[in-house]
Amino acid sequence: MWKKYGSPTVCLLISLLIPFFGTSFVYVDKHGIVHEPGFYSVIIGEIGFLVSSIWFIARYWRNKKISS
């Protein structure tokens, strides 16, 4: 089972961790301006989550179709 669903699961975990690490570098300078260098990591994480979800569902559906 791990062979079939391992890759989508790893992709899902990475897509959940990317925004966490990207937003950990947010800071406010002495003028009160917020700097968010990891802003795009949130979008990348969402895209990764979507891709891994579709990948997992396609694998599950293909496996269900073959076993029926």
Buried (B, 14 or more C-beta within 10 A) or exposed (E): EEEEBEBBBEBBEBBEEBBEEBBEEEEEEEEEEEEEEBEEBBEBBEEBBEBBBEBBEEBEEEEEEEEE
